[in-house]
Structure formats: structure tokens, C-alpha cells
Amino acid sequence: MLDLSESNLKVLHKWIGNLKHLRKLNISNCPNIKKLPNSICELQKLQTLDFDGCDQIEELPKDMRHVVNLRFLSLTTKQRDLRGHGL
């Protein structure tokens, strides 16, 4: 588990995709994050992704369908249509 919730993060760096065994990522309530790196889609063991309260995120990574073990997703986004992301 990696818990970065309620931090002053402005960027979630692409190195996050190197955490191949990560199962839970919590970046909730980080209102300064505007974008999630596409490398987050390389986390094939990820089961829980929580970025609720990150209301500045304008678009999700296109390859979210590759996160095949995802069981729980909580999000706040400005994006209106999520169909093209495999969700």
C-alpha cells in the first residue's frame, strides 16, 4: 500500500509504474494533482485506486483497461465520459 492522501503533491511522477507489486494506491484529497501518469496503467496487480477529492484531474490515462485486477475505484474528475478508458 502506498498512501499519499492529503499531501501537497502537485505531480504523481511516472516512476509510480515501477511499483509492479503495488496493490493499493491512495492519493485521495490531493487537490493540486491535475494529471495521472499513463504509467499508472502498468500496475497490473493494483486492486484499489482512490483519488477521490482530486477534483483538478481533467482526464484519466487512456490505458486504464490494462489495470486488470482493479476492484475498487474511487475518483473525482472533471472528465464527463469514461467509456474510452475501459472502465
Sequence and secondary structure as in RCSB ss.txt:
>XXXX:A:sequence
MLDLSESNLKVLHKWIGNLKHLRKLNISNCPNIKKLPNSICELQKLQTLDFDGCDQIEELPKDMRHVVNLRFLSL
TTKQRDLRGHGL
>XXXX:A:secstr
 EE TTS  S   GGGGG TT  EEE TT TT     GGGGG TT  EEEETT TT     TTGGG TT  EEEE
  S S  GGGT 
